[in-house]
Amino acid sequence: MKSLLISILFFLPLIQACPSTDMSAIERERITRRDSIISLITGAGVPSDSLIITDFGARGDGKKDCKKAFDNAMKTAAKSGGARIIVPAGTYLVKGPIHFVSNVCLDLRKGATIMFSPEPELYLPVVKTGWEGTFLRNYSPFIYGYGLHDISIVGEGTIDGNASTTFATWKSRQKEGQARSRDMNHNGIPEPDRVFGEGWWLRPQLIQFYNCKNITLTGVFITNAPFWCVHLLKSENIICRGLRYDAKLVNNDGIDPECSRNILIEEIEFNNGDDNVAIKSGRDNDGWAAKTPSENIIIRRCRFKGLHAVVIGSEMSAGVRNVFVEDCTSGGYCKRGIYIKTNPDRGGFVNNLYVKNCEFDEVEDLFYATSMYAGEGLDNNKFTRVSNIYIDGMTCRKAAAAGLVLQGTEAEPIRNVVFSNIEIGDVKNAISFDNTEGVELLNCHIGGRAGVPSQAK
């Protein structure tokens, strides 16, 4: 009796320190916070005037270079205060980038394809851009806008980067340019002096809007990107809806919000050769200097397929907060469901992540949060604060490697995490938690449900 009393007294402080989480309160908070963000997101205003690209000399025969037609249509739209540029059915070869102006809607009608020419020299001179979290000058993204407002790409047509023969072969040659960009970042070299382009093998993005506001991307089919497909850099008030992908060249991320805010990503059919959604906020010094977190991002009713479904990091030095992933499924294999990756190079923070009702089939890991990504930065002491993560209703049939993984550091544990209503069927390693504080599991079945206990015979 005495030993039983000692055991009860020993465990009482633990019980009192870890009261059961009120999931109904978290759910109310999630809905209230999400809906307040949605009320801020309007996307682009659509101009009333229309222009037809064929009136500017474009031909949809897949042979004539239509770049001049798109350039002239953009100039005409700028002079008139904006326009909807209609691209009828046909294949329009474009030898070089399309640079947007404000108040333009590019409307790709059913059967229309913009096919970019793959020759790298056509995407010079260099422009202000970003590459893996570092701000620099590089090849122009194929569709590009800087410092604009009210811009949109809509319709049922196709954007084909056509990059398989050139840009998609560059990854093995990018190491020197990649290292140079990171050295310039760490050494504080002024951005105008960070000039890359020819000879450095840093691939441009397919679509990039940089320092823009009021953006809408809906409906179009995206394929054969030279690098990331849609890069939303230092931009805000964005709707991505109903996009469709078959983009499986090298590093073909689907959507990369970076240092951007107030974003709605919904009803997307992903099929990508890399991350489906990768949320970033700058690498190391550039992220700390920018002080522009990625925040207020809602991802819902999407169908994931590719490498990872939703990633935060690893270039997230300015921080990431208020991310909602809701009612999503998978249309094929995903290596990981939700993946938070940072290390002691990055600093910054990740907080207020809400995942609700997401279903996967087979994954390698269902949920993985690590502060030791790639084993880098171990001596730099730029620890990331990862906290306030709420996962309610997340399932998969099989996790080939691990179900739930949290890897904090002694200096900065991962804090305040709730896993509720987790269902994992076949799993090799159910749970792996290191350096955590305040982690709770509610109604979790990992490796299947136990069922009715057997009886002695």
Order of alpha helices (4+ residues) and beta strands (2+ residues): alpha-alpha-beta-beta-alpha-beta-beta-beta-beta-beta-beta-beta-beta-beta-beta-alpha-beta-beta-beta-beta-beta-beta-beta-beta-beta-alpha-beta-beta-beta-beta-beta-beta-beta-beta-beta
